[in-house]
Amino acid sequence: MGELLAGSSVQVRVPASSANLGPGFDSVGLALGLWDSCVATVTERPGVRIDVEGEGAHDVPRDASHLVVRAMLRAWEELGVEPAPGLHLECRNAVPHGRGLGSSATAIVTGVVAAQALHDVCRGVTGSPDLAFTNDLAARLEGHPDNSSASVYGGLTLSWSDSPAEGTRTLRLTPHPDVRAVVLVPAAQLSTAKARSVLPTHIRHGDAALNSARAALLVQAVTSHPAYLLAATRDWLHQEARRDSFPASMALVDSLRSRGHAAVISGAGPSVLVLSTRDHVPAVTSLVQAQAADAWQVLDPGVPATGAQVRALRRGGDVLDALD
């Protein structure tokens, strides 16, 4: 299957994401223009060396337990490739950790893409990595596909799976040009595991019916009819169950929605996502600043049209052209 040559190096960039968007629990994702980047280099010296700048620089591990490394090792296992004898990662993180913006999915996608790209480089293969492979493996490693699929493909993504054997399938859609994603990031963190632990094991049939109607409307609102964003982001499955986990976030969601803004919890929280339009972004920003200017960082990152990007830098010391 091809040896991983010392000196081979690739650069990977992966965007953040927001998941659920209200009623699209574990199935709908939106890419956000906050990018993590990583240069992965195969080294002759055994072991793992990791340099990290930016978000999580003082918290993430510097050994093989690092999430990017774990994803790379799993990808090589799936591809039937012997792991690199040594590995050097240079990570620059812009995606906030523990804020519901897909930092774990971003790391996993980075690792899977880097592993594929290094394998391709060492075989002299050009072209983009197999994103269907990336998408399915990242969803399995993450445990759900919404964040990871948006990071893989960019734009708005809808993901589903009929069975584990068939894997995750994703449809990428383009948001309406007037739609803007305003992200409100608090200082507090919340782990996905903790946020999921409070979810009920069963829901009422009536709530499921209400939610399915809004999930269908959500797709139309984001892609074609932004006037329906407020109605389309109503949720019955997860936000209320998590209210006590992030009361300040839910209070902000309630306040924004009462004033006509389509605010939701971003992923597992505690960040808040507002699906707005160009003309209404200033009103959202002003409202947040008037209520709690010091408590929330307001971001307008845009929605990237593409997801994971990769460039081959070297193959055994030779400079190469970009893979995509």
Residue pairs with C-beta under 8 A, 6 or more apart in sequence:
1 79
1 80
1 81
1 119
1 123
2 81
2 119
2 122
2 123
3 82
3 122
4 42
4 81
4 82
4 83
4 84
4 85
4 118
4 119
4 122
5 42
5 122
5 315
5 316
6 42
6 43
6 44
6 85
6 86
6 316
7 41
7 42
7 43
7 314
7 315
7 316
7 317
8 41
8 42
8 118
8 121
8 122
8 314
8 315
8 316
9 39
9 40
9 41
9 42
9 312
9 313
9 314
10 39
10 40
10 114
10 117
10 118
10 121
10 310
10 311
10 312
10 313
10 323
11 37
11 38
11 39
11 40
11 310
11 311
11 313
12 37
12 38
12 39
12 40
12 110
12 113
12 114
12 117
12 308
12 309
12 310
13 35
13 36
13 37
13 308
13 309
13 310
14 35
14 36
14 37
14 106
14 109
14 110
14 113
14 151
14 307
14 308
14 309
15 31
15 32
15 33
15 34
15 35
15 106
15 150
15 151
15 154
15 304
15 307
15 308
16 31
16 32
16 33
16 34
16 35
16 36
16 94
16 95
16 101
16 102
16 103
16 106
16 151
16 301
17 29
17 30
17 31
17 32
17 101
17 102
17 105
17 106
17 146
17 147
17 148
17 150
17 151
17 267
18 29
18 30
18 32
18 100
18 101
18 102
18 147
18 150
18 181
18 183
18 266
18 267
18 271
18 273
19 26
19 28
19 29
19 30
19 100
19 102
19 144
19 146
19 147
19 150
19 266
19 267
19 268
20 26
20 28
20 146
20 235
20 238
20 264
20 265
20 266
20 267
21 28
21 29
21 30
21 218
21 222
21 233
21 264
21 273
21 275
22 214
22 218
22 232
22 233
22 234
22 235
22 239
22 262
22 264
23 211
23 212
23 214
23 215
23 218
23 232
23 233
23 234
23 235
23 236
23 237
24 146
24 158
24 215
24 218
25 211
25 235
25 237
25 238
26 144
26 145
26 146
27 145
27 146
27 158
27 159
27 160
27 215
28 146
28 156
28 157
28 158
28 159
28 215
28 218
28 219
29 102
29 145
29 146
29 147
29 148
29 149
29 150
29 151
29 156
29 157
29 159
30 150
30 155
30 156
30 157
30 175
30 181
30 222
30 273
30 303
31 150
31 151
31 153
31 154
31 155
31 156
31 157
31 303
31 304
31 307
32 101
32 102
32 181
32 183
32 301
32 302
32 303
32 304
33 301
33 302
33 303
33 304
34 94
34 95
34 96
34 101
34 299
34 301
35 94
35 95
36 55
36 91
36 92
36 93
36 94
36 95
36 103
36 106
36 107
36 110
37 91
37 92
38 68
38 89
38 90
38 91
38 92
38 110
38 114
39 89
39 90
39 313
40 68
40 72
40 87
40 88
40 89
40 114
40 117
40 118
41 87
41 88
41 89
41 90
41 314
42 84
42 85
42 86
42 87
42 118
42 122
43 49
43 84
43 85
43 86
43 87
43 88
44 85
44 86
45 86
46 85
46 86
47 86
47 87
48 62
48 63
48 64
48 66
48 69
48 86
48 87
48 88
48 89
49 62
49 86
49 87
49 88
49 89
50 60
50 61
50 62
50 63
50 66
50 69
50 88
50 89
50 91
51 88
51 89
51 90
51 91
52 60
52 62
52 91
52 92
52 93
53 91
53 92
53 93
54 91
54 92
54 93
54 94
55 93
55 94
55 95
55 96
55 97
55 103
56 93
56 97
56 103
57 93
59 97
60 66
60 67
63 69
64 70
64 73
66 89
67 104
67 107
67 108
67 111
68 89
68 91
68 107
68 108
68 110
68 111
68 114
69 87
69 89
69 111
70 111
70 141
71 107
71 108
71 109
71 110
71 111
71 112
71 115
71 138
71 141
72 83
72 87
72 111
72 112
72 114
72 115
73 83
73 115
74 111
74 112
74 137
74 141
75 111
75 112
75 115
75 116
75 137
76 82
76 83
76 84
76 115
76 119
78 133
78 137
79 115
79 116
79 119
81 115
81 119
84 118
93 103
95 101
95 102
95 103
95 106
96 103
96 185
96 271
97 103
97 189
98 189
98 190
98 191
99 185
99 186
99 189
99 190
99 266
99 269
99 270
99 271
100 190
100 195
100 265
100 266
100 267
100 268
100 269
100 270
100 271
101 183
101 185
101 266
101 267
101 271
102 147
102 148
102 150
102 151
102 267
104 142
104 147
104 192
105 138
105 142
105 147
105 148
105 151
106 147
106 151
108 138
108 141
108 142
108 148
109 134
109 138
109 148
109 151
109 152
109 307
109 308
110 308
112 133
112 134
112 137
112 138
112 141
113 129
113 134
113 308
113 310
114 310
116 129
116 130
116 133
116 134
117 129
117 310
117 312
117 323
120 126
120 127
120 129
120 312
120 323
121 312
121 315
121 320
121 323
122 315
122 316
124 315
126 321
126 323
127 323
127 324
128 310
128 323
128 324
129 310
129 323
131 152
131 153
131 307
131 308
134 152
134 308
135 145
135 148
135 149
135 152
135 153
135 159
135 168
135 170
136 167
136 168
138 145
138 148
138 149
138 151
138 152
139 145
139 148
139 149
139 159
139 161
139 167
139 168
140 167
140 168
141 148
142 148
145 159
145 161
145 168
145 170
146 157
146 159
146 267
147 267
149 157
149 159
149 168
149 170
150 156
150 157
150 307
151 307
151 308
152 170
152 307
152 308
153 170
153 172
153 306
153 307
154 172
154 303
154 304
154 305
154 306
154 307
155 172
155 173
155 174
155 175
155 303
155 304
155 305
155 306
155 307
156 172
156 173
156 174
156 175
156 219
156 222
156 223
156 303
157 170
157 171
157 172
157 173
158 170
158 171
158 173
158 219
159 168
159 169
159 170
159 171
160 168
160 169
161 167
161 168
161 169
173 219
173 222
173 223
174 223
174 305
175 222
175 223
175 303
176 222
176 223
176 224
176 225
176 226
178 226
178 277
178 278
179 222
179 226
179 229
179 275
179 276
179 277
179 303
180 275
180 276
180 277
180 278
180 281
180 300
180 302
181 273
181 274
181 275
181 276
181 300
181 301
181 302
181 303
182 273
182 274
182 276
182 281
182 284
182 285
182 298
182 299
182 300
183 266
183 271
183 272
183 273
183 274
183 298
183 299
183 300
183 301
184 252
184 271
184 272
184 273
184 274
184 288
184 296
184 297
184 298
184 299
185 271
185 296
185 297
185 299
186 248
186 249
186 270
186 271
186 295
186 296
186 297
187 295
188 246
188 248
188 270
189 270
190 245
190 246
190 268
190 269
190 270
191 268
192 267
192 268
194 245
195 242
195 245
195 246
195 268
195 269
196 268
198 241
198 242
198 244
198 245
199 238
199 241
199 242
200 241
203 236
203 237
207 236
207 237
208 236
208 237
210 234
210 236
211 235
211 236
211 237
214 231
214 232
214 233
214 234
214 235
214 236
217 228
217 231
217 232
218 232
218 233
220 228
220 232
221 227
221 228
221 229
221 231
221 232
221 233
221 275
222 229
222 232
222 275
226 275
226 277
229 262
229 275
229 276
229 277
230 257
230 260
230 261
230 262
232 262
233 262
233 263
233 264
233 275
235 264
238 265
239 250
239 253
239 264
239 265
242 250
242 265
242 268
242 269
243 250
245 269
245 270
246 265
246 269
246 270
248 270
248 292
248 295
249 265
249 269
249 270
249 271
249 272
250 265
252 263
252 272
252 288
252 291
252 292
252 296
253 263
253 264
253 265
253 272
255 287
255 291
256 263
256 272
256 274
256 284
256 287
256 288
257 263
259 283
259 287
261 274
261 276
261 280
261 283
261 284
261 287
262 274
262 275
262 276
263 272
263 273
263 274
264 272
264 273
264 274
264 275
265 271
265 272
265 273
266 272
266 273
272 296
274 284
276 284
281 300
285 298
288 296
288 298
289 298
309 324
310 322
310 323
310 324
311 322
311 323
311 324
312 320
312 321
312 322
312 323
313 319
313 320
314 320
